[in-house]
Structure formats: C-alpha cells, structure tokens
C-alpha cells in the first residue's frame, strides 16, 4: 500500500472468562494471581494472556517502543489491563464474549485503515507459529499482498504442554508455518522434512523415506500434541501423509522425555491439524509443474449454526505426479473435515476425520553402483522399475478432542485418534551391482506381492491437565496426564526370488522387456506377520518462576510397553514355521529438567537434561530375561533470542547425546542358551552424538520472513565408526520470502538454499545376492561417497488482485547433479531432483 506501513497482527488466545469490564457479572469479578515482569508491552500482553486466559488482538506497531510495568499479585482482568496500558495512550475494548482488542485511544482515525478488522480474527488463531494474514482493505486498489505474520510459540509439544513462547522452552524447538509450507510447495510430510532445519531425508523408495536428526532416525510423531502414534514411523507401508490436513508443524530436536514415550533421541514431530474458524473463508490453490506434477486443493471454513457456536472446515485434495525418472507415478486423493462446537463458554468439543487414497506405480529399490561403490553416472531419468507394479493404500482417520477450561488458567484436554491403513501391492526391482566392464546387472530381478490386504491400525488416547498457582510467592505451572497407544499390523505377502532375464546394459534399461508380473513360485508360498503393541505412560511436570529472571522446569514420565510379533513362513510341501517374539518393558522412568535465565528483554540462557528410552525389542539375556530397555542422556545448553515482539526467534545450542544399553551378541552363551528365541545378547552397546545447532526463524522486517538453520554433528556408533554416515557433518538450510516495497508491493520474492558437506555409506556385501544360502563368492568391501553440494530454489509471486495470487517456482536453478541418498553397490541410491518449474495459483475469499 502506497505511503502506509504494514502492521503485524497479534492474536493471543488461551481462554476467556467473562468477568471483565463491558460484562455485567452478578457477583464479584474473579481475580487472578499474576506475575509479570517489567518488559516490552507486546511481550507483557503475551504473558498476561497466558496467565489469565484471555484472548487479545492487537497490531504490533501500536506497542513498539512501549514498556509495561511489573504486576505481582491478585488482579481483575480489567484492573490488570489498566495497569499494563497505563501511560501508553492505548486502551482496550471487548469485541465479543471471547475477544479483547488493544488499540490507541480514539483521536479521529485511531488506527491504520485496515486495523479495525478485529472481528475477522478467529478465536482459534493462536500465537504459535501459525500464518496469520492481515486483511488488506486495498484502499488504493493496488491489490497488495496481505502481510503474513509468523509468531513463535509452541502450542503444546514440549515443556508443560501449554502455549509457550520458544524463548521459554529449554530445548531445541522449531516451528514450520503453513505459509512456509505453501511457499515451498510442500505436498506431503516428506516434502516438509526436505526443507526442515537439521533434518536429513533418506529416501527408501519413490513414495517414502526415513528421516534423521542428530544422527538418529526419527520415530516419534504426534497429532495435535497428543499421544505418540505409529502411523508415520516404523511403518511397513510406503508413503507419508498429505499436508492438506495440517496447519503447521512443531519439531523438537533431541529427546522428549516427558511426552515422546519410546523412541530415539532424534526428534519429536507434532503435526497440528487445521481448525474451523469463526469467520467465513474459502481458500483454493492449484499448481502445475515439471514431470506432470498437478495438484488442486480447496479449503472452506466458517460458522455453521447456533450463532457461530458450531463451526466447520472441509479440505479436499487431488494430486497427480510423475517423477523425473521413468515409469513411476503417484495419484493422491484426500478429504479432511472437522467440526468445532462451543458446548459452553469454557467447553470446546472438536470432532473430525479424513480419508485418503493413494494409487502408485512405485520405483522401489533405487539405483545401483559399480561393485566398489564408485558412481556409474547413470542418467537421472533411469528407474529400474516395471509398468505392471502397483502400490495402492487407503487411510481412514477419526478423531475427537474435548477442552474444558475452569478456575481461570486451568485446562483439561482429552484427545482420541483412530487410524486405519490398508495396502495392496505388487512390485519388483533389482539388487545387483553394475559390472564395470559390460554395464550389465548380473542378478535377476525379484518381486513382492500382497496375498490379501495388509492393514495397520492405531488408536491413541491422552488426557492432560494444565494450570498454574502461586506457592510461597512463586508462580508454578503444572501439567499432569497420561496416554495410551495401541497398534496392530497384519502383513501377508509372497515373494518371487527371481524372474525374467538379466539386464545386459543398465544404461539402456527398458521396462518393456518385463511386460508382465511374474507368476508365483512354488518354493515360498507366503510370509505373514501379526504385530501388536500397547504403550502407555503417565507424566507430571512443573515450571517454577524463581524470580524476575530465573525459571526451572522438571518432571518425569513412567512408560510401559507390551508388544508381540508373530511371524509365519510357509513353504510348499512343508509345515508352516512360526515364531513368537514378545516384548515387555515395565515402569521405565525418564526424567527431564531444565533451567532458564533471562539476560534481558531479548536473550535467555538455558540448560536441560532429558532421559532416553527405547525398547530392546524383546532380545533376551542368556538366562532368558529380557534385555533392559535402551537408556541414555540428552544434555543441551544454549542461548535463545527473541525480537520484534516475539515474531523473530533465534537460538544457538550445544548438545551431547549418550545412548547406551544397546544389544551386543553374548560371545559366552552356550549352545543351549542360543536355542532360545532372540537369545543371547548383552546391553553393552552405546551410541554417541554431539554437535551445534544455530537457527533464526520468523519476521526479519515488515514483509520479510526467514527460516534458516545450520547444524554441525559428530556421531559414533556402537560397533565403531559412525552411527549415521548419511548424516552430513555440516548442514545448512535457508528459506526466505520478502514482499517488495512501494509500487512493487504486489510482488513477493524468495527461495531456498540448501548446502551440506559430504556423506557416505560403507560396508560389505555378497555379489551372489543369495537370499537363502551362504555367500559362495568372496565378500566385497565398498564405500560410496556423495561429495559436498549446494542447490538453490527461487520463487516469485504476484498479487493479481485482492483474492488471487500467482507464483512461479524454479527448483535447483543451476541444475546441480547430486545424490540425495546413497546406498550400497547393489541398490538404494537416489538422485536429487533436477531443475524443474512449478506454476501455482492461490485464491482467498
């Protein structure tokens, strides 16, 4: 907008109790115990909202340069606001029963022409890192782009499971906003991880990948901060969830001892669903890109009935894509819906669900290398896949949430989620190194087929009570709760050990030479598995404010895990061979502690300790007892910074992770001991990872967004060498977006930069690839190396009018050739994506 400064809108939502001015209560107004240090007014209002439970709306510019006095004692909401705003030339007004606006005292034109749009702000919009566009009234017809404000507050993943500014969390936490995912054209969880700071993506097939943080594989996922679920990790199925359902992502790197349950000290991921809004809004986007990459999404939300007490949201996605390599493709369809209902002014019920269908022709094995691991420089379009392959999945999700607020700042939250996945597939591939002389693949392809639909069922339930009170003059925030997760998988498949003819020249591979799926072989009829898992835990934590600068947080979790795997293999003409492997961990305690010291209004020092828990999967000692669970310690220390009233956050962190108690074969076990299933092992293995994380995230200046981070990691595995050689020692990721000033304000420019040092894989393999018998040829040692590399993505967006925006993205602008993932000489290497183009249209009404 010409001649005008764009303002950042703050929406601070915790709860609202109707006992303040402009409300005529029939009894004495409720008083709240408040402890707010002297600090900038914008931060003081955030703290006031968190402690009192009131929803506040204001534009950042009205509080810039203003200080708020300290509050310590019992206050009504009206009295507290009067004191905080004293001398600021600001006042407050009640918009409705759930919202208060902070604004300048009226003097004709009190705010920017766009400011008085507070009624459009959703009571679901919270001050975590959710993209909040300021409505643009477009008074001069310029059609300028709405400013996106990104605020840094974790909604409930860590610390006390309350809305907590990043500066106050003594762990490494990053938030990925909906706006960042939109600008990066992320379609599924794997795309988001490709751009997430500190995360390494290891592709396992064309549909799926595993994710590494600090040298460990990520295995802990939550929906809306609820109980950990199995649906996104450890899955036997290919693929990751479509992002159309989710508003933003919270990532805690390191161990989440309180709420993560069982898992590696890598990272904990919370996928936060979209919520119905209380204003009507229709959003639409579509894109078309290189390699027939098409996607259409519609998102509709608003009040439905009962004067806005009942709200709804519906999101529908259709996508189709080929890949830069041959043969493979993917079709995605997903529908997500949610309803919110205010049962009372303090009780909120949410129900929702989703259903998605994925139909794919997969490339399942990756590319081979030469026998010594050297690069054959295959064309990037090469895919050793088959046209007859298919991989079809369906996922059904149902969830319900209940939030009850009472006694001021106390909240009871109950979550329940049910997920059911089904898959049917038949695909094949090659696992053979390339002959360096002839370019042939001496090994024959193999294949795998489902014999009936394979299923995975997850049910997760948790309940958490959060609140605060004053003890001996100190504010104490607490969280108490428990969770339970049930997981069951039924897998039934048959394999074809070999079929067809060998490939004489891999550089001229043609899938037409394998036109039909292979017939079943008589040797292996069927392999089936039934896996069940029941994990539960209780937790308690508290945060104590010791003074104006010091705060400490501590707690513990007690976890239990009971799991069973029944595996059966049936060969033609022979009895079925069955093995049952039970797993039992009982009352595993994982403590957590942290301390923070506020140096000034911008910087805080912190240190934290988090315990590690992971099951040893039913391995047994020589005496028949279960090997105790894997233990460990994650220690961190660092400095956090916050600027621009909380919209820009930064951190510098040193960490040291010691994971011990991993299983190592017991060399002294007798033959009788070894006859027991899963025997015999000792808990003497250990892993070590240490490093540095630096991160800056949020709003650098008006209209200028950034998400940047550098990670340095050194790791060592239990058998010598590196724990994860695929984790680069140096990894840098940068995302930026800037709205141009003045008459160019219709334009937004930005992009991504990713750079990393070299990584590698090494080991030994048998060139014969004999699946059932011993290797009869000499064992070959190999080492595959991907050197350091960097690539750049660029983006330019144009605001066509108030409602429509067009964007052109160019990925890998300089067409850098590199391997995103490196495997063994036989298989598992994946090129990074070549230069590609994507044109996107977004609409908002």
C-alpha angles and dihedrals in degrees: 000000000000114000095357133105118229114235129216113234118218121202113185111189127179108126140307129231113192096230105106135090120302085042120091106216120189093222141036112307115257116256124213131207104241130184112180121161123221105272143129111315095241092056092043090055090051090051091046091053092049094050100039103035100237128139112232130188124194142142115248096232093063091064100039113124093008125122126208123214122241118268121202121165142028118330139164113237092251093049092048093051091047090055096044092050097041111132093003098103086235130120137180135234134189111244096183139325092295106037142059125191125211112208143148119280106270113265102159103288102027101177144014108293089254096050100083093072096099094126088066093062112102121238084223093060108104133185096253117107096294118138109251114186115205108230112248116214089194095216093176097042094244094131090221119185117265110249115249114219118201117195126189114230126125111227100213112313099113146008107029099346091250129115100283130177112242090240090064097051113093094211138067107277129168130183126206111204128215088243092057092048089048094051092046090049092234110180102174140015093269090058090052091052091051087065100034118112115253096009124120117200117213109192115217099176139345091279105039148029143182122239129222131201124179089351096304130101114253111241107156120088133167135189113220089345092298130135118320113267136199098221097097102035137044087017122156088210128086122242141039131248123280113250097222089098097053133081100193143337130239118204125192111189113208130024121336097202096174106047107008096079113192118005150096121295088249109102142311118227125204116192107202114207125224114260131211113262127217094231125067113258135164121194127184134176136174134175142187124195148159119310093028093295107169131166136169125187132178124191122186126178141161146106116317107184148328095064092301096313088116115056133174143195132195126186123183126186135187121178138170128182142167119197136239086255124068132269101006123107141158135210118194130190123176138167123191128183137175138180127200123195129185100220087181134347087275103033123078124184121193127185128174149136147184141216126199137181124202121188116182147167098217134209097210112176112039128223128313129226135207118291094264092048097257120144117265091194094228116188110273089236091064116118120167091210138122131238092224093059118110138179116187123179136175125193127193121192130186124175142170132191133188124192121188121186122195143154094026109287100018120111134180115201125188123187131185126176131178121193128182124183128185128188137186119183149159120184141144142199149163129271104183135109119241119259103241093214104044102020089232129142103227094192123081121237121260131206142205129207136181114239092201134356110300115218140196121193125190130182121183128184131174140163127196132184116201130179147124140241140170120256121182089340095309126111113238124193118195140187124192126174152109141233141202132197128188120191129181129176129186114193125179122171144146127215134215107213095202140349142165126015131313119260110256095195119018091192088066099039114162120189088203087078087071102047099157137047113253120257118247116273123228097227100072114029102175145339118202136179134192113194125181129179133183115188125176140166147170124216142184130186138170137193119206125195103214096183144323092309110017129077132164130197128193142159147134142231128214111206135190129191129186117175138162133193119195112190124186130185121188123195121190112267094007134094117266113264113220132182128183120204115190123195125198130176118169132194097345107180120210114184126199132194137171141172130201133192121193108218093187140321092302110033137054133181121214145175129188143182123205127178124226128227129180129154121246089223099243098304112157139218120236090264091059097254121129116264106250117255121274110269134190151141132255112197124184137177128177153123126265128198135195129190140168095041093306098312094108120053131180138176143183114199137182116198138183122191123190114184115184140167096064117155122265123179113264105236092192096057116123124233088254091055092048091056089071117094114263092004145174122023142133126217094235103114124104141186127204131197130171136163153117132284124194120182140172121185139168137031115352093181138339106312093359116112128183139184112180137154144166123202129191118192137179117183137177128196132220094252096048127270121055126339090215117010088177089067106089116228091228122036126171127182127179131181122179138173128180132182108218117239133242120000090355092062092114087071129080121186132187146114148174136279122194125181133168141171123245124293133183150181126225138175144104133287142178113248090209092064088209103181099194107021137055121280108265097186128067116285112250123216118213144178124193117194132192109196124221115289145169135199136187132217119195131198137186124185130190126199102223093186139325092298109029131064129179125202134187119199126190114194124202089008095190092044095238112194112220142134113256088193129019123204138172126303089264100052149322107084119129129189120227115248116278124229109304140168132225129184116199135187123198127188130187126184 
